[in-house]
């Protein structure tokens, strides 16, 4: 069903933290990359708060960025197509015009036709705040874009909410889990309350449940809500 994304369009995939992109739409990214289109994966934060231990924020940022590069390479994304925006709100906890300006600058530089946005609600509200920032930037962008909303690990889509999906079978699920496995720093994150196998199984079961709810022939699916505004 990925072919329902218009051909020959420029695409930006926004991820609140490194790992949300794989959890929410790893196989969608893989299929977009296989089509050979022009696209970017843009990380709104480096997610350094999710790395346990006493290292500096700079060291933790580097860990998450390395993990993102490795994970995306498994999905067929080149390092030059990754953008690490490191928005200030991740430290201040309060989104402001500086955050919006960074996203707006990326939009006006890259000029996407299609935008993917994560909209689930994580415990620290980073995903929600990130979506608000993207919304403000898109209003300023003022160029009609197709928006696909996806969810990461914190919420599931009800099948009735989904109006577009990417369906896939076991070999691609193994690829998705291989990519997710590169985010080793998150397997030690107490917010997940689970180890590596627990997180991987959680993602597998979620995608299986959606495919079953949508009555698909494939074993797994990633769900999206297509809209023209957030």
N, C-alpha and C positions, 0 to 999 in steps of 0.2 A: 504493500500500500504506500510505500515511500514515493512512488511515482506520482502521487497526488500533490506533492510539492512541485510547484511550477518549475519547469526546466529553464536552464540558462538564467538563473537568478542568483544574486549574491546573498549569502546567508551569514548571520551572526548567531552563535549559540552562547548565551550568557549563563554562567555558572556562579552561584553565590560563593562557594568554596571549591577548591580542587577536590573532587570525588563526586559532587552532585551531578556533574555531566554524565559520568559513567553510570551511576545508579539510575538516574531518571531517563536517559536516552542514549546509552552506550551503543546500542545496535543501530539506532537512528543515525548517530554520528558516523558509524562504520559505513552505512549505506550511502550517506551523503558523500563521504570521502571516495567511495568506489565510483560514484558517478562522475568524479573529476571536476566538480563545480568549484566556484570561488567561494570560500567560506573561512570563517575564523571562529575559534573557541575563545571566549573572553571571560577571565576569572575576575570577579568583582573584588574579592579579597584573597589573600594568600592562606587564610585559615590557620594562622600560627597559634591561635588560642587553643586549637584542638590537638596540639602536639604536647604530650605529657613530658615531664622532666624539667630540669632547671636551666636549660640552655637559653641563650639570648633570643629575643624575637627575630633578629636577623638570621640566626642559625635555623630557627624553626621555619621561617619563610623559605629558606633555601631548600629545606627538606621537602616541604609541600610542593614547591615548584619542580624539583627533580622528580617527585612522584608523578606529577601531572604530565610531564614530558614523556616519561616512560609509559604511563597508562595510555595516553593518546597515541603514541607511536604504535601500540598494539592494535588500536582501532583504525590505523592508517592515516593519522593526522601528523603533518610535519611540524617540527618545532617552530618554524617561522610563521605558522598559522595560529600560534597561541599568543594571546595578549594577557598580561598580568597587570591589572589596573590598580591594585593595592589601594582601594578607596579609603579616604580618611575616616569615614563613619565607623569603620570596624574598630577603631581605637576610641573615638569619641562617643560611640553608641547612638549618635544623633545625626541623621542624614541632613546635609545642607547643600547650598548652591555649588560648593566646590566639588562634591560628589557628582552632581548632575552635570556639571561642566565637563568632567573627565569622560563620562559616558557619551555626552553630546558630541564632544570632539571626535570620539571614535566613530560614532554614527555618521557624522558629516565628512569624515575622511574616507571611510570605507563605503558608505552609501548603500546599505543593505536593502534588499527587497523583502527579505524574510527574516524574522527575528524569533528566536526561541528564548523563553523566559521561565525560570523556575518559580512556582507560586505556592509551594507548601509552607507550613509554619513550623520552623524548628524551635527548640527550647529558648534560644537567645534572640529570636525574631530577626536574625540576620537575613533570612530568605525574604521575609515580608518587607523589610526595609530596603533590600536590594531591588525588589520588584517595584517599590514606590519610586526609587531613584530612576530606574529604567523608564517607568511611565512618564515622569516629568521630562526626561530627556527626549522621549519619543514625541511628546506634545510639542516641544520646541523644534524637533527635527522636521515636523510638518510635511513629511512626504509619506504618502499612503503606503503602509507596509502590512504584510500578512504576519500575524503573530501566532505562534504555537506555544501554549502554556503546558509545561510538564511539571511533575512532582518528583521530589527526591525520596529519601527513606522515611520521612516523618509522617507522610500521609499517603493513602491509596486513593486512586480514582475509583469512584463508583462507575461501573460500565455505562450507566445512563448519561454520565457527564462527558464521555469520550466521543468526539466526532471525527477523530483521525487516529490511526494507530499504525505501528510498525510491528508486524508479526514475524516470528522466527522460531527455529527449532533448536535441538540440543547442541549441535556444533557451534552455533553462534552464541548460545548461552554460555558455553564453556569459554569462548573468546571474551565475552563480557566479564565473566568472573575472573579470568586471567588479568584483564585490564584493571578491574577493581582491586585485585590482590596486590597491585603495585602501591596502593595507599596503605602501607604498613603502619604509618603513624596513627591512623584512625582506629586500627584494631586494638590499640591500647587506650583509646579515649573512653573514659568512664561514662560519658554522656550516652554512648550506644548501649551500655550495659550488656555487652556481648563481645566475644572474641572474634577472630577472623572467620572461623567456620560459621559462627552464628550470624554474622553480617551477610556473608555470601549466601547462606541458606535463606535468610530473610528476603534478599533480593530475588532469588530464584523463585521462591514461593509466591511472592507478590506478582511477578510477571506471569507465572502460571495461572494464578487466580484470575487475573484480568483476561487472559486469553479464554479461559473457561467461561467467564461471565459474558464475554462478547460472542461466545459460541463459534470460535474460530477453529479451523482445522489444525493450525499450528499449535505447538505446545505453549508458546510464550508470546507475550505482547507488551509493548511500551505504549502507553496511552497519552493522548494530547487533546487539548481543547483549542480549536482554531478560532481566532477572533481577529477583529481589525482594531481593537483598542483594549487596553488593560483595565 
